[in-house]
Amino acid sequence: MKKSIDVAALGEFLVDFTCNGASTQGNPFYEANPGGAPCNVLAMLAKLGKRTAFIGKVGDDQFGHLLRQVGLEAGISMDSLVMDAHSHTTLAFVKTAENGDRDFSFYRDSGADTLLTPDEVPENVIAQAKIFHFGSLSLTGEPVRSATQKAVALAQAADCIISFDPNLRPPLWDSLEQAREQIHWGLAQCDVAKISDDELLFLTGETDFDAGAAKLREQFPNLRLINVTAGAQGSIAYYQGLRVFQPGVTLGGVIETTGAGDTFCACVLNFLLEHGLEQLSSDDLTQMLHFANAAAYLVTTRRGAIRSMPEREQVLALL
């Protein structure tokens, strides 16, 4: 069957309020940046010319309508976005430190994205997708956890490449043990995983990337490609015995890191759509990381994520 969707993603769609200066009275100004990791990934893929579809739920409120419009403007199919009149769109307030690291405050208890039900998962959309992508935020509680589990099972039945991003946000979990348990479930389902250095330490207890990746490969033999990201330090791909490191772009001008990991993830998925997941060489992996690192850097020089994704030509010009 010829599939009509390159990547379908399920999960949170929310507004990141990022501090953008202060008023004359000294009160902080917050800018409403549309975000949420799965849609960030899809937005970058759309910039690269891929056909994308989002599955999720927002409130039937001013923020939900903003998100739907921004998703459409980004070229993402919003046909499977549920607008819920009985819940509010999830909000996140992001405080950025001088080094670019972020501290999140979430307003999400019964936020619309957590209320997606299994019945609202569109089977036809997942069946039409070449890649299915999800993260751990749709595993924090019910009913969205069951919806995610159903979507993953449908993706496996449809022979999708399955991509997972642990995207650890400790404030959203009842306990770190629950987070570890659910992230382990996600890792056990996927072919491709993007893991930050902090998440690798959390999951394996290893500060050495090679040792941590080896533990993950042993625990989850289904993982065909593991990409470990370490911000400006760069990234490492582990694939069928190969290990490829590519340094990050360090040209300065970083404003905030929101969306950088999602941009990287999207570029990896774009590479797999164009080259497949079989018999990748060291040169292939180098090319993949080189482009992904550069695109991720460009996003850090702008505020927000979805509306800050670079064009392919901008990435190539930087390279």
C-alpha positions, 0 to 999 in steps of 0.5 A: 500500500502506498502511504500518503503521510510521511510522519504522523505524531501524537501528543501535546500541543500547547502554548509556551509562554517565554519571558521577553523583557520587562515593562517600565514597571519591571513586570516580565513580558511573556510571549505566547509561543505555540509549541509542544514537542510532537508538533515542533517535530512536524513543523520542521518536517513540513519545512523540509517538504514532508507531509505531516499529520498531528493527532491530539486535543486542545481546548476550544478556547483562544489558545486552542484556536491559535494553535490550530491556526499556527499548525495549519500555517506550518503545513501540518494536517490538523484534521485529527486535532480534537477541540474540547469545549470542556477543558482548557489548552495546556500552558507552559511558562518557560524561564530561560537562564543565562546559559540557555537552559530552561525551567518549566512551570506547567498548567496542565492538570486536566489540560486538554492534551491529557484528555485524548481518548483511545476512541479519538485516535484516527486509525486511518491516519496512522495506517497511512503514515510511513513514520509514527512519532510520540513522546513521553508526555502523552504517557503521564496519565489517563486517558491519553496514555491508553490513547498513545498505547492504542496508536503505537499498536496501530503503527506497529500493525501498519509497519510504520517506523516508530520514533520516540523521544523520552522528553523528560519533564519531571514536574509532570510526573507523579514520581520519577519512578513512574516516569522511568517505567513509562519511558521504558515502555516507550523505548521498548516499542520504537525503532528510533530514539532521540535521547538527551545527555540528561535523559541518558543519565536518568535512564542508565546512570551513566555519564559516559555516552557509549556506556549508556547507549550500550545499556539501552541497546542491551535492554531494548534490542528493538532499538535500531538507531539511537541518537544522543544529543548533548547541546552545543557539544554535538550528537552521537548516532549508534546504529548496528555497531557503528558509532558516529560523533558530530560536533555541534555548531558553536557560532554564538547568538543562542537566545534559548534552546526551546525546540532544538531537540525537536528540530534535530529529531525532525531532521533525523526522521527526514533523513530516514524518509529519504534514505531508509533505515536499512544499511546506513553507512558511517558517511550516511550517519555523519551527513544526517547528524551534520544537517540536524545539528545545524538546524537545531542551532538555528532554532536556538538563535530565535524565540519559540519553536514552531514559527522559528523552524529554518528552511532547508536552504538556510541550513545548507547555507550555514553548513 
